[in-house]
């Protein structure tokens, strides 16, 4: 008997854009780079990488706007409510914003922190997870 593939869905605040991921999610990370802080209007952004082939928009893709940052990352957000949904820099991967997932297992937590060199001074990371000055090195 074949097992059902994991399925996760997410959406923007106004529900005009809906996306789906089929298969397991990658590791969860917190990013403290200036672009992520500004895009989230927060001390950091929390993301999960998924293979591009497993990601699709179910509804509202025509309601997306894109913004390309100076470092080449393309951020996609809803033009109605402004929710940041994804960013892409590598064509094989889509990085989704965890806060937009509607079906995230609640026990899941970030596994590491990246771009901590850009962290705001008033926030202290105290969870004991690995911290990287820039991007996480490939193993």
C-alpha positions as CSV (number, residue, x, y, z in Angstrom):
1,X,0.0,0.0,0.0
2,X,1.4,3.4,-1.0
3,X,1.6,6.1,1.7
4,X,0.1,9.5,1.1
5,X,2.6,12.3,0.4
6,X,2.8,15.0,3.0
7,X,0.9,18.1,2.0
8,X,1.2,21.6,3.4
9,X,-0.7,24.7,2.4
10,X,-0.2,28.4,3.1
11,X,-1.9,31.7,2.2
12,X,-1.6,35.4,2.5
13,X,-3.5,37.5,5.0
14,X,-6.4,38.3,2.7
15,X,-6.6,34.7,1.4
16,X,-6.3,35.7,-2.3
17,X,-3.1,33.8,-2.7
18,X,-2.9,30.1,-1.7
19,X,0.1,27.8,-2.2
20,X,0.8,24.1,-1.7
21,X,3.9,22.0,-0.9
22,X,3.9,18.3,-1.6
23,X,6.4,16.3,0.3
24,X,8.5,16.9,3.4
25,X,9.5,20.5,4.4
26,X,13.2,21.4,4.7
27,X,14.8,22.7,7.9
28,X,13.3,25.9,9.5
29,X,15.7,28.8,10.0
30,X,15.6,32.4,11.4
31,X,17.3,35.0,9.2
32,X,18.5,38.3,10.6
33,X,19.7,40.0,7.4
34,X,18.6,43.5,6.8
35,X,16.4,42.6,3.8
36,X,14.5,40.0,5.9
37,X,14.1,42.3,8.9
38,X,12.7,45.1,6.7
39,X,10.4,42.7,4.7
40,X,9.0,41.3,7.9
41,X,9.1,44.6,9.9
42,X,10.5,42.5,12.7
43,X,13.8,41.4,14.3
44,X,14.1,38.4,11.9
45,X,12.2,36.3,9.4
46,X,11.5,32.6,9.8
47,X,11.7,30.4,6.7
48,X,11.6,26.9,5.3
49,X,13.2,25.8,2.0
50,X,11.3,23.4,-0.3
51,X,12.2,22.0,-3.6
52,X,10.8,24.1,-6.4
53,X,9.3,21.0,-8.1
54,X,7.2,20.4,-4.9
55,X,5.8,24.0,-4.6
56,X,2.8,25.4,-6.6
57,X,0.3,28.2,-6.4
58,X,-3.2,26.9,-6.1
59,X,-4.9,30.3,-6.3
60,X,-4.1,33.9,-6.8
61,X,-0.7,33.7,-8.5
62,X,-1.8,36.7,-10.7
63,X,-2.2,38.7,-7.4
64,X,1.5,38.4,-6.6
65,X,4.1,41.2,-7.0
66,X,7.8,40.6,-7.0
67,X,10.7,42.6,-5.7
68,X,14.3,41.8,-6.5
69,X,16.7,42.8,-3.8
70,X,20.3,44.1,-4.4
71,X,21.6,40.6,-3.7
72,X,19.4,39.0,-6.4
73,X,16.7,37.4,-4.1
74,X,13.2,37.7,-5.6
75,X,10.6,38.2,-2.9
76,X,7.0,37.5,-3.8
77,X,4.2,39.2,-1.9
78,X,0.4,39.7,-2.2
79,X,-0.4,43.0,-3.9
80,X,-3.6,43.3,-1.9
81,X,-2.5,42.6,1.7
82,X,1.3,42.8,1.4
83,X,2.0,39.4,2.9
84,X,5.5,38.2,2.0
85,X,5.0,34.6,0.9
86,X,8.3,33.4,-0.7
87,X,11.7,34.4,-1.8
88,X,13.9,32.7,-4.4
89,X,17.5,33.0,-5.2
90,X,18.3,29.4,-6.4
91,X,15.9,28.2,-9.2
92,X,15.8,24.7,-7.6
93,X,14.4,25.9,-4.3
94,X,11.6,28.1,-3.0
95,X,11.9,29.6,0.5
96,X,8.5,30.1,2.1
97,X,7.8,32.3,5.0
98,X,6.7,30.1,7.9
99,X,4.1,32.5,9.2
100,X,2.1,32.0,6.0
101,X,1.8,28.3,6.4
102,X,-1.7,27.2,7.4
103,X,-0.8,23.5,8.0
104,X,2.5,23.7,9.9
105,X,3.1,21.1,12.6
106,X,3.1,23.3,15.7
107,X,5.8,21.4,17.5
108,X,8.3,22.4,14.8
109,X,11.0,24.9,15.8
110,X,13.9,26.7,14.0
111,X,17.0,24.6,13.7
112,X,19.6,27.4,13.2
113,X,20.1,31.2,12.8
114,X,21.7,32.9,9.7
115,X,23.1,36.4,9.1
116,X,23.5,37.0,12.8
117,X,26.1,39.6,12.0
118,X,23.1,41.8,11.0
119,X,21.0,41.1,14.1
120,X,19.5,44.0,15.9
121,X,21.3,44.7,19.2
122,X,18.2,44.6,21.3
123,X,17.3,41.0,20.5
124,X,19.2,38.1,22.1
125,X,19.2,34.6,20.7
126,X,18.9,32.2,23.6
127,X,17.6,28.9,22.2
128,X,21.0,27.2,21.9
129,X,20.6,26.5,18.1
130,X,23.7,27.1,15.9
131,X,24.3,30.6,14.7
132,X,26.1,31.6,11.5
133,X,27.5,35.1,10.8
134,X,26.3,34.8,7.2
135,X,24.7,31.8,5.4
136,X,24.8,28.3,6.8
137,X,27.9,26.5,5.4
138,X,27.1,23.4,3.2
139,X,28.0,20.2,4.9
